[in-house]
Amino acid sequence: MQVPPPLFEAIALKKCVNAIYNKTDMTLAPQILYTKHGEVHLDAIPVKKRGEPPRDLKLATFKLIGLSDIEIADGEIFLTDQVYDPADEKYDGVTVFAVEL
């Protein structure tokens, strides 16, 4: 699967994206793209789900195949957070593109 260009731009420039994930509107702060079992995954911090902020700040994993209608969120820039650890062993040797800390 080819990675949509807005995801590369969002990660490089630390911009949020709006997307649909399994029929749910989401705003995400994308941290890293990587492969797992031959499929591309995105680890991102959900900023909004169905227009509402999440209860807890956490890093979530999204299969790229489940994301659609990906576009840069207008004016939403994020700071990298402690919930994302680029040294996590699950990223070792499979990173496609990641945010710079």
Backbone atoms as SQL, in Angstrom:
CREATE TABLE atoms (id INTEGER PRIMARY KEY, chain TEXT, resi INTEGER, resn TEXT, atom TEXT, x REAL, y REAL, z REAL);
INSERT INTO atoms VALUES
  (1, 'A', 1, 'MET', 'N', 0.841, -1.186, 0.000),
  (2, 'A', 1, 'MET', 'CA', 0.000, 0.000, 0.000),
  (3, 'A', 1, 'MET', 'C', 0.879, 1.240, 0.000),
  (4, 'A', 2, 'GLN', 'N', 0.512, 2.194, -0.806),
  (5, 'A', 2, 'GLN', 'CA', 1.241, 3.446, -0.891),
  (6, 'A', 2, 'GLN', 'C', 0.737, 4.400, 0.186),
  (7, 'A', 3, 'VAL', 'N', 1.674, 5.104, 0.826),
  (8, 'A', 3, 'VAL', 'CA', 1.321, 6.052, 1.884),
  (9, 'A', 3, 'VAL', 'C', 0.831, 7.350, 1.243),
  (10, 'A', 4, 'PRO', 'N', -0.331, 7.845, 1.653),
  (11, 'A', 4, 'PRO', 'CA', -0.831, 9.108, 1.117),
  (12, 'A', 4, 'PRO', 'C', 0.118, 10.267, 1.455),
  (13, 'A', 5, 'PRO', 'N', 0.446, 11.120, 0.481),
  (14, 'A', 5, 'PRO', 'CA', 1.374, 12.236, 0.721),
  (15, 'A', 5, 'PRO', 'C', 1.027, 13.126, 1.914),
  (16, 'A', 6, 'PRO', 'N', -0.263, 13.385, 2.217),
  (17, 'A', 6, 'PRO', 'CA', -0.529, 14.234, 3.387),
  (18, 'A', 6, 'PRO', 'C', 0.043, 13.670, 4.693),
  (19, 'A', 7, 'LEU', 'N', 0.167, 12.356, 4.796),
  (20, 'A', 7, 'LEU', 'CA', 0.741, 11.790, 6.026),
  (21, 'A', 7, 'LEU', 'C', 2.220, 12.125, 6.153),
  (22, 'A', 8, 'PHE', 'N', 2.959, 12.047, 5.044),
  (23, 'A', 8, 'PHE', 'CA', 4.377, 12.424, 5.091),
  (24, 'A', 8, 'PHE', 'C', 4.529, 13.895, 5.470),
  (25, 'A', 9, 'GLU', 'N', 3.713, 14.754, 4.865),
  (26, 'A', 9, 'GLU', 'CA', 3.770, 16.180, 5.169),
  (27, 'A', 9, 'GLU', 'C', 3.424, 16.430, 6.635),
  (28, 'A', 10, 'ALA', 'N', 2.392, 15.779, 7.123),
  (29, 'A', 10, 'ALA', 'CA', 1.959, 15.980, 8.511),
  (30, 'A', 10, 'ALA', 'C', 3.041, 15.562, 9.499),
  (31, 'A', 11, 'ILE', 'N', 3.673, 14.436, 9.248),
  (32, 'A', 11, 'ILE', 'CA', 4.727, 13.967, 10.150),
  (33, 'A', 11, 'ILE', 'C', 5.932, 14.900, 10.083),
  (34, 'A', 12, 'ALA', 'N', 6.342, 15.282, 8.881),
  (35, 'A', 12, 'ALA', 'CA', 7.514, 16.142, 8.713),
  (36, 'A', 12, 'ALA', 'C', 7.319, 17.517, 9.347),
  (37, 'A', 13, 'LEU', 'N', 6.120, 18.064, 9.219),
  (38, 'A', 13, 'LEU', 'CA', 5.858, 19.424, 9.698),
  (39, 'A', 13, 'LEU', 'C', 5.100, 19.474, 11.021),
  (40, 'A', 14, 'LYS', 'N', 4.877, 18.301, 11.614),
  (41, 'A', 14, 'LYS', 'CA', 4.158, 18.189, 12.885),
  (42, 'A', 14, 'LYS', 'C', 2.781, 18.847, 12.825),
  (43, 'A', 15, 'LYS', 'N', 2.036, 18.458, 11.788),
  (44, 'A', 15, 'LYS', 'CA', 0.676, 18.953, 11.618),
  (45, 'A', 15, 'LYS', 'C', -0.300, 17.805, 11.859),
  (46, 'A', 16, 'CYS', 'N', -1.438, 18.136, 12.402),
  (47, 'A', 16, 'CYS', 'CA', -2.482, 17.128, 12.587),
  (48, 'A', 16, 'CYS', 'C', -3.153, 16.820, 11.253),
  (49, 'A', 17, 'VAL', 'N', -3.780, 15.660, 11.191),
  (50, 'A', 17, 'VAL', 'CA', -4.562, 15.286, 10.018),
  (51, 'A', 17, 'VAL', 'C', -5.989, 14.955, 10.440),
  (52, 'A', 18, 'ASN', 'N', -6.912, 15.232, 9.543),
  (53, 'A', 18, 'ASN', 'CA', -8.282, 14.765, 9.690),
  (54, 'A', 18, 'ASN', 'C', -8.393, 13.524, 8.824),
  (55, 'A', 19, 'ALA', 'N', -9.083, 12.524, 9.315),
  (56, 'A', 19, 'ALA', 'CA', -9.234, 11.279, 8.564),
  (57, 'A', 19, 'ALA', 'C', -10.467, 10.534, 9.054),
  (58, 'A', 20, 'ILE', 'N', -10.849, 9.564, 8.266),
  (59, 'A', 20, 'ILE', 'CA', -11.900, 8.629, 8.666),
  (60, 'A', 20, 'ILE', 'C', -11.188, 7.313, 8.954),
  (61, 'A', 21, 'TYR', 'N', -11.435, 6.743, 10.124),
  (62, 'A', 21, 'TYR', 'CA', -10.865, 5.439, 10.454),
  (63, 'A', 21, 'TYR', 'C', -12.021, 4.510, 10.789),
  (64, 'A', 22, 'ASN', 'N', -12.197, 3.511, 9.959),
  (65, 'A', 22, 'ASN', 'CA', -13.296, 2.564, 10.140),
  (66, 'A', 22, 'ASN', 'C', -14.622, 3.285, 10.398),
  (67, 'A', 23, 'LYS', 'N', -14.930, 4.250, 9.535),
  (68, 'A', 23, 'LYS', 'CA', -16.196, 5.009, 9.541),
  (69, 'A', 23, 'LYS', 'C', -16.317, 6.023, 10.681),
  (70, 'A', 24, 'THR', 'N', -15.213, 6.339, 11.362),
  (71, 'A', 24, 'THR', 'CA', -15.239, 7.300, 12.464),
  (72, 'A', 24, 'THR', 'C', -14.369, 8.506, 12.121),
  (73, 'A', 25, 'ASP', 'N', -14.939, 9.733, 12.237),
  (74, 'A', 25, 'ASP', 'CA', -14.169, 10.958, 12.020),
  (75, 'A', 25, 'ASP', 'C', -13.149, 11.114, 13.134),
  (76, 'A', 26, 'MET', 'N', -11.896, 11.398, 12.734),
  (77, 'A', 26, 'MET', 'CA', -10.836, 11.557, 13.722),
  (78, 'A', 26, 'MET', 'C', -9.905, 12.689, 13.313),
  (79, 'A', 27, 'THR', 'N', -9.305, 13.331, 14.303),
  (80, 'A', 27, 'THR', 'CA', -8.174, 14.226, 14.092),
  (81, 'A', 27, 'THR', 'C', -7.018, 13.582, 14.833),
  (82, 'A', 28, 'LEU', 'N', -5.908, 13.397, 14.113),
  (83, 'A', 28, 'LEU', 'CA', -4.768, 12.667, 14.660),
  (84, 'A', 28, 'LEU', 'C', -3.491, 13.493, 14.586),
  (85, 'A', 29, 'ALA', 'N', -2.633, 13.309, 15.568),
  (86, 'A', 29, 'ALA', 'CA', -1.275, 13.851, 15.545),
  (87, 'A', 29, 'ALA', 'C', -0.358, 12.676, 15.194),
  (88, 'A', 30, 'PRO', 'N', -0.024, 12.511, 13.907),
  (89, 'A', 30, 'PRO', 'CA', 0.734, 11.337, 13.478),
  (90, 'A', 30, 'PRO', 'C', 2.189, 11.391, 13.938),
  (91, 'A', 31, 'GLN', 'N', 2.682, 10.284, 14.474),
  (92, 'A', 31, 'GLN', 'CA', 4.042, 10.241, 15.007),
  (93, 'A', 31, 'GLN', 'C', 4.986, 9.398, 14.157),
  (94, 'A', 32, 'ILE', 'N', 4.505, 8.223, 13.694),
  (95, 'A', 32, 'ILE', 'CA', 5.402, 7.316, 12.988),
  (96, 'A', 32, 'ILE', 'C', 4.623, 6.366, 12.076),
  (97, 'A', 33, 'LEU', 'N', 5.194, 6.129, 10.912),
  (98, 'A', 33, 'LEU', 'CA', 4.704, 5.112, 9.989),
  (99, 'A', 33, 'LEU', 'C', 5.681, 3.950, 10.035),
  (100, 'A', 34, 'TYR', 'N', 5.178, 2.732, 10.101),
  (101, 'A', 34, 'TYR', 'CA', 6.046, 1.558, 10.153),
  (102, 'A', 34, 'TYR', 'C', 5.296, 0.358, 9.593),
  (103, 'A', 35, 'THR', 'N', 6.047, -0.690, 9.318),
  (104, 'A', 35, 'THR', 'CA', 5.417, -1.898, 8.799),
  (105, 'A', 35, 'THR', 'C', 5.328, -2.952, 9.893),
  (106, 'A', 36, 'LYS', 'N', 4.277, -3.743, 9.797),
  (107, 'A', 36, 'LYS', 'CA', 4.037, -4.832, 10.749),
  (108, 'A', 36, 'LYS', 'C', 3.255, -5.896, 9.985),
  (109, 'A', 37, 'HIS', 'N', 3.783, -7.097, 9.948),
  (110, 'A', 37, 'HIS', 'CA', 3.151, -8.206, 9.220),
  (111, 'A', 37, 'HIS', 'C', 2.885, -7.829, 7.757),
  (112, 'A', 38, 'GLY', 'N', 3.811, -7.067, 7.173),
  (113, 'A', 38, 'GLY', 'CA', 3.704, -6.700, 5.769),
  (114, 'A', 38, 'GLY', 'C', 2.736, -5.573, 5.462),
  (115, 'A', 39, 'GLU', 'N', 2.154, -4.963, 6.471),
  (116, 'A', 39, 'GLU', 'CA', 1.207, -3.864, 6.269),
  (117, 'A', 39, 'GLU', 'C', 1.735, -2.604, 6.942),
  (118, 'A', 40, 'VAL', 'N', 1.391, -1.449, 6.363),
  (119, 'A', 40, 'VAL', 'CA', 1.816, -0.172, 6.937),
  (120, 'A', 40, 'VAL', 'C', 0.849, 0.228, 8.046),
  (121, 'A', 41, 'HIS', 'N', 1.434, 0.642, 9.162),
  (122, 'A', 41, 'HIS', 'CA', 0.667, 1.109, 10.321),
  (123, 'A', 41, 'HIS', 'C', 1.097, 2.534, 10.664),
  (124, 'A', 42, 'LEU', 'N', 0.219, 3.251, 11.310),
  (125, 'A', 42, 'LEU', 'CA', 0.490, 4.594, 11.796),
  (126, 'A', 42, 'LEU', 'C', 0.247, 4.610, 13.294),
  (127, 'A', 43, 'ASP', 'N', 1.228, 5.074, 14.042),
  (128, 'A', 43, 'ASP', 'CA', 1.009, 5.344, 15.456),
  (129, 'A', 43, 'ASP', 'C', 0.797, 6.845, 15.569),
  (130, 'A', 44, 'ALA', 'N', -0.308, 7.236, 16.173),
  (131, 'A', 44, 'ALA', 'CA', -0.689, 8.639, 16.268),
  (132, 'A', 44, 'ALA', 'C', -1.407, 8.886, 17.588),
  (133, 'A', 45, 'ILE', 'N', -1.408, 10.139, 17.985),
  (134, 'A', 45, 'ILE', 'CA', -2.145, 10.543, 19.177),
  (135, 'A', 45, 'ILE', 'C', -3.502, 11.081, 18.714),
  (136, 'A', 46, 'PRO', 'N', -4.584, 10.424, 19.097),
  (137, 'A', 46, 'PRO', 'CA', -5.908, 10.950, 18.734),
  (138, 'A', 46, 'PRO', 'C', -6.156, 12.283, 19.442),
  (139, 'A', 47, 'VAL', 'N', -6.456, 13.312, 18.663),
  (140, 'A', 47, 'VAL', 'CA', -6.730, 14.641, 19.192),
  (141, 'A', 47, 'VAL', 'C', -8.238, 14.834, 19.343),
  (142, 'A', 48, 'LYS', 'N', -8.985, 14.295, 18.369),
  (143, 'A', 48, 'LYS', 'CA', -10.448, 14.340, 18.424),
  (144, 'A', 48, 'LYS', 'C', -11.006, 13.059, 17.812),
  (145, 'A', 49, 'LYS', 'N', -12.102, 12.614, 18.368),
  (146, 'A', 49, 'LYS', 'CA', -12.834, 11.472, 17.829),
  (147, 'A', 49, 'LYS', 'C', -14.292, 11.892, 17.791),
  (148, 'A', 50, 'ARG', 'N', -14.864, 11.879, 16.593),
  (149, 'A', 50, 'ARG', 'CA', -16.231, 12.386, 16.389),
  (150, 'A', 50, 'ARG', 'C', -16.371, 13.818, 16.905),
  (151, 'A', 51, 'GLY', 'N', -15.312, 14.623, 16.733),
  (152, 'A', 51, 'GLY', 'CA', -15.332, 16.030, 17.120),
  (153, 'A', 51, 'GLY', 'C', -15.062, 16.317, 18.577),
  (154, 'A', 52, 'GLU', 'N', -14.896, 15.281, 19.382),
  (155, 'A', 52, 'GLU', 'CA', -14.670, 15.455, 20.820),
  (156, 'A', 52, 'GLU', 'C', -13.246, 15.046, 21.202),
  (157, 'A', 53, 'PRO', 'N', -12.612, 15.754, 22.157),
  (158, 'A', 53, 'PRO', 'CA', -11.293, 15.338, 22.608),
  (159, 'A', 53, 'PRO', 'C', -11.376, 14.022, 23.397),
  (160, 'A', 54, 'PRO', 'N', -10.317, 13.232, 23.347),
  (161, 'A', 54, 'PRO', 'CA', -10.332, 11.965, 24.091),
  (162, 'A', 54, 'PRO', 'C', -10.217, 12.201, 25.597),
  (163, 'A', 55, 'ARG', 'N', -10.619, 11.202, 26.357),
  (164, 'A', 55, 'ARG', 'CA', -10.501, 11.303, 27.820),
  (165, 'A', 55, 'ARG', 'C', -9.051, 11.275, 28.252),
  (166, 'A', 56, 'ASP', 'N', -8.253, 10.416, 27.596),
  (167, 'A', 56, 'ASP', 'CA', -6.851, 10.251, 27.971),
  (168, 'A', 56, 'ASP', 'C', -5.953, 10.495, 26.765),
  (169, 'A', 57, 'LEU', 'N', -4.778, 11.046, 27.038),
  (170, 'A', 57, 'LEU', 'CA', -3.773, 11.225, 26.003),
  (171, 'A', 57, 'LEU', 'C', -3.020, 9.907, 25.851),
  (172, 'A', 58, 'LYS', 'N', -3.097, 9.306, 24.653),
  (173, 'A', 58, 'LYS', 'CA', -2.422, 8.035, 24.449),
  (174, 'A', 58, 'LYS', 'C', -2.019, 7.895, 22.992),
  (175, 'A', 59, 'LEU', 'N', -1.096, 7.013, 22.763),
  (176, 'A', 59, 'LEU', 'CA', -0.667, 6.680, 21.420),
  (177, 'A', 59, 'LEU', 'C', -1.493, 5.499, 20.949),
  (178, 'A', 60, 'ALA', 'N', -2.088, 5.631, 19.776),
  (179, 'A', 60, 'ALA', 'CA', -2.924, 4.566, 19.229),
  (180, 'A', 60, 'ALA', 'C', -2.331, 4.098, 17.909),
  (181, 'A', 61, 'THR', 'N', -2.601, 2.854, 17.563),
  (182, 'A', 61, 'THR', 'CA', -2.121, 2.277, 16.319),
  (183, 'A', 61, 'THR', 'C', -3.273, 2.163, 15.338),
  (184, 'A', 62, 'PHE', 'N', -3.014, 2.594, 14.102),
  (185, 'A', 62, 'PHE', 'CA', -4.007, 2.567, 13.040),
  (186, 'A', 62, 'PHE', 'C', -3.422, 1.835, 11.840),
  (187, 'A', 63, 'LYS', 'N', -4.158, 0.865, 11.315),
  (188, 'A', 63, 'LYS', 'CA', -3.751, 0.237, 10.066),
  (189, 'A', 63, 'LYS', 'C', -4.015, 1.252, 8.962),
  (190, 'A', 64, 'LEU', 'N', -3.014, 1.476, 8.138),
  (191, 'A', 64, 'LEU', 'CA', -3.159, 2.467, 7.085),
  (192, 'A', 64, 'LEU', 'C', -4.317, 2.135, 6.151),
  (193, 'A', 65, 'ILE', 'N', -4.554, 0.872, 5.934),
  (194, 'A', 65, 'ILE', 'CA', -5.648, 0.448, 5.047),
  (195, 'A', 65, 'ILE', 'C', -7.012, 0.887, 5.569),
  (196, 'A', 66, 'GLY', 'N', -7.131, 1.120, 6.881),
  (197, 'A', 66, 'GLY', 'CA', -8.397, 1.540, 7.478),
  (198, 'A', 66, 'GLY', 'C', -8.614, 3.039, 7.475),
  (199, 'A', 67, 'LEU', 'N', -7.577, 3.810, 7.105),
  (200, 'A', 67, 'LEU', 'CA', -7.685, 5.269, 7.072),
  (201, 'A', 67, 'LEU', 'C', -8.101, 5.744, 5.683),
  (202, 'A', 68, 'SER', 'N', -9.020, 6.690, 5.632),
  (203, 'A', 68, 'SER', 'CA', -9.430, 7.264, 4.353),
  (204, 'A', 68, 'SER', 'C', -9.669, 8.766, 4.529),
  (205, 'A', 69, 'ASP', 'N', -9.838, 9.463, 3.416),
  (206, 'A', 69, 'ASP', 'CA', -10.106, 10.910, 3.416),
  (207, 'A', 69, 'ASP', 'C', -9.084, 11.669, 4.262),
  (208, 'A', 70, 'ILE', 'N', -7.820, 11.314, 4.122),
  (209, 'A', 70, 'ILE', 'CA', -6.750, 11.928, 4.917),
  (210, 'A', 70, 'ILE', 'C', -6.413, 13.301, 4.350),
  (211, 'A', 71, 'GLU', 'N', -6.475, 14.311, 5.215),
  (212, 'A', 71, 'GLU', 'CA', -6.099, 15.664, 4.805),
  (213, 'A', 71, 'GLU', 'C', -5.487, 16.400, 5.992),
  (214, 'A', 72, 'ILE', 'N', -4.624, 17.346, 5.679),
  (215, 'A', 72, 'ILE', 'CA', -3.991, 18.142, 6.732),
  (216, 'A', 72, 'ILE', 'C', -5.076, 18.955, 7.435),
  (217, 'A', 73, 'ALA', 'N', -5.068, 18.923, 8.765),
  (218, 'A', 73, 'ALA', 'CA', -6.029, 19.702, 9.556),
  (219, 'A', 73, 'ALA', 'C', -5.609, 21.167, 9.518),
  (220, 'A', 74, 'ASP', 'N', -6.519, 22.021, 9.213),
  (221, 'A', 74, 'ASP', 'CA', -6.241, 23.435, 9.049),
  (222, 'A', 74, 'ASP', 'C', -5.710, 24.063, 10.335),
  (223, 'A', 75, 'GLY', 'N', -4.448, 24.451, 10.315),
  (224, 'A', 75, 'GLY', 'CA', -3.847, 25.184, 11.419),
  (225, 'A', 75, 'GLY', 'C', -3.534, 24.409, 12.680),
  (226, 'A', 76, 'GLU', 'N', -3.715, 23.098, 12.673),
  (227, 'A', 76, 'GLU', 'CA', -3.456, 22.333, 13.894),
  (228, 'A', 76, 'GLU', 'C', -2.057, 21.740, 13.866),
  (229, 'A', 77, 'ILE', 'N', -1.177, 22.324, 14.675),
  (230, 'A', 77, 'ILE', 'CA', 0.202, 21.848, 14.801),
  (231, 'A', 77, 'ILE', 'C', 0.326, 21.201, 16.177),
  (232, 'A', 78, 'PHE', 'N', 1.105, 20.119, 16.236),
  (233, 'A', 78, 'PHE', 'CA', 1.248, 19.426, 17.514),
  (234, 'A', 78, 'PHE', 'C', 2.693, 19.417, 17.975),
  (235, 'A', 79, 'LEU', 'N', 2.869, 19.221, 19.259),
  (236, 'A', 79, 'LEU', 'CA', 4.186, 19.004, 19.840),
  (237, 'A', 79, 'LEU', 'C', 4.318, 17.519, 20.086),
  (238, 'A', 80, 'THR', 'N', 5.525, 17.001, 19.918),
  (239, 'A', 80, 'THR', 'CA', 5.698, 15.581, 20.222),
  (240, 'A', 80, 'THR', 'C', 5.517, 15.395, 21.716),
  (241, 'A', 81, 'ASP', 'N', 5.071, 14.239, 22.086),
  (242, 'A', 81, 'ASP', 'CA', 4.683, 13.998, 23.463),
  (243, 'A', 81, 'ASP', 'C', 5.419, 12.799, 24.035),
  (244, 'A', 82, 'GLN', 'N', 5.392, 12.672, 25.328),
  (245, 'A', 82, 'GLN', 'CA', 6.065, 11.570, 26.017),
  (246, 'A', 82, 'GLN', 'C', 5.434, 10.220, 25.727),
  (247, 'A', 83, 'VAL', 'N', 4.236, 10.186, 25.208),
  (248, 'A', 83, 'VAL', 'CA', 3.587, 8.901, 24.945),
  (249, 'A', 83, 'VAL', 'C', 4.200, 8.197, 23.736),
  (250, 'A', 84, 'TYR', 'N', 4.955, 8.926, 22.915),
  (251, 'A', 84, 'TYR', 'CA', 5.618, 8.338, 21.754),
  (252, 'A', 84, 'TYR', 'C', 7.098, 8.143, 22.070),
  (253, 'A', 85, 'ASP', 'N', 7.574, 6.917, 21.947),
  (254, 'A', 85, 'ASP', 'CA', 8.976, 6.589, 22.188),
  (255, 'A', 85, 'ASP', 'C', 9.570, 6.006, 20.905),
  (256, 'A', 86, 'PRO', 'N', 10.352, 6.811, 20.168),
  (257, 'A', 86, 'PRO', 'CA', 10.908, 6.316, 18.909),
  (258, 'A', 86, 'PRO', 'C', 11.872, 5.152, 19.096),
  (259, 'A', 87, 'ALA', 'N', 12.346, 4.941, 20.310),
  (260, 'A', 87, 'ALA', 'CA', 13.264, 3.836, 20.584),
  (261, 'A', 87, 'ALA', 'C', 12.545, 2.528, 20.908),
  (262, 'A', 88, 'ASP', 'N', 11.214, 2.546, 20.902),
  (263, 'A', 88, 'ASP', 'CA', 10.450, 1.329, 21.180),
  (264, 'A', 88, 'ASP', 'C', 10.878, 0.236, 20.208),
  (265, 'A', 89, 'GLU', 'N', 11.092, -0.953, 20.710),
  (266, 'A', 89, 'GLU', 'CA', 11.603, -2.045, 19.881),
  (267, 'A', 89, 'GLU', 'C', 10.654, -2.434, 18.742),
  (268, 'A', 90, 'LYS', 'N', 9.371, -2.111, 18.857),
  (269, 'A', 90, 'LYS', 'CA', 8.445, -2.477, 17.775),
  (270, 'A', 90, 'LYS', 'C', 8.729, -1.699, 16.496),
  (271, 'A', 91, 'TYR', 'N', 9.484, -0.597, 16.585),
  (272, 'A', 91, 'TYR', 'CA', 9.842, 0.198, 15.417),
  (273, 'A', 91, 'TYR', 'C', 11.209, -0.181, 14.837),
  (274, 'A', 92, 'ASP', 'N', 11.943, -1.026, 15.529),
  (275, 'A', 92, 'ASP', 'CA', 13.306, -1.367, 15.128),
  (276, 'A', 92, 'ASP', 'C', 13.337, -2.047, 13.758),
  (277, 'A', 93, 'GLY', 'N', 13.938, -1.386, 12.807),
  (278, 'A', 93, 'GLY', 'CA', 14.117, -1.954, 11.481),
  (279, 'A', 93, 'GLY', 'C', 12.893, -1.919, 10.576),
  (280, 'A', 94, 'VAL', 'N', 11.781, -1.337, 11.038),
  (281, 'A', 94, 'VAL', 'CA', 10.565, -1.324, 10.221),
  (282, 'A', 94, 'VAL', 'C', 9.987, 0.083, 10.029),
  (283, 'A', 95, 'THR', 'N', 10.710, 1.099, 10.492),
  (284, 'A', 95, 'THR', 'CA', 10.229, 2.459, 10.380),
  (285, 'A', 95, 'THR', 'C', 10.257, 2.928, 8.932),
  (286, 'A', 96, 'VAL', 'N', 9.152, 3.499, 8.490),
  (287, 'A', 96, 'VAL', 'CA', 9.037, 4.075, 7.156),
  (288, 'A', 96, 'VAL', 'C', 9.362, 5.578, 7.235),
  (289, 'A', 97, 'PHE', 'N', 8.757, 6.259, 8.204),
  (290, 'A', 97, 'PHE', 'CA', 8.962, 7.697, 8.387),
  (291, 'A', 97, 'PHE', 'C', 8.480, 8.072, 9.777),
  (292, 'A', 98, 'ALA', 'N', 9.233, 8.950, 10.450),
  (293, 'A', 98, 'ALA', 'CA', 8.869, 9.306, 11.822),
  (294, 'A', 98, 'ALA', 'C', 9.101, 10.782, 12.079),
  (295, 'A', 99, 'VAL', 'N', 8.365, 11.305, 13.030),
  (296, 'A', 99, 'VAL', 'CA', 8.520, 12.693, 13.453),
  (297, 'A', 99, 'VAL', 'C', 9.890, 12.865, 14.120),
  (298, 'A', 100, 'GLU', 'N', 10.492, 14.026, 13.914),
  (299, 'A', 100, 'GLU', 'CA', 11.752, 14.314, 14.578),
  (300, 'A', 100, 'GLU', 'C', 11.461, 14.918, 15.936),
  (301, 'A', 101, 'LEU', 'N', 12.152, 14.429, 16.952),
  (302, 'A', 101, 'LEU', 'CA', 11.924, 14.958, 18.304),
  (303, 'A', 101, 'LEU', 'C', 12.768, 16.184, 18.543);
